[in-house]
Amino acid sequence: MSEFAAELRVRIDEVEADLTRAHGALDDHAVQVLTGRLDNLLRIAREHGIDVRLPAVWSE
């Protein structure tokens, strides 16, 4: 796996974890910002043909 793909997966995992925390804290603004960030990362992954269904630690 390329370094780019690995870094992208790590970033997606981090944003998903942050999003879970924001949901739990009922922080609507953070949820909105993080959802946008996640959408952007997933779009980049799709454009580069990177499968992000598995967490980064599983794909090493």
C-alpha positions, 0 to 999 in steps of 0.5 A, a space after each residue: 500500500 502506498 504511503 498516500 493511501 495509508 495516510 488517507 486511511 489514518 486521517 479518515 479513522 481520526 475524523 470518524 473517531 472525532 465525529 463519534 465524540 462530537 455526536 456524543 457531546 451533542 456538538 452540532 457545529 463540530 458534527 457539521 464541520 467533521 462531516 464535511 471533512 469526512 466527505 472530502 476525505 472519502 471523495 479523495 479516496 474514491 478519486 484515487 481508487 482507495 478502498 477505505 472500508 477497513 480501518 488503517 491498522 487492518 490494511 498494513 
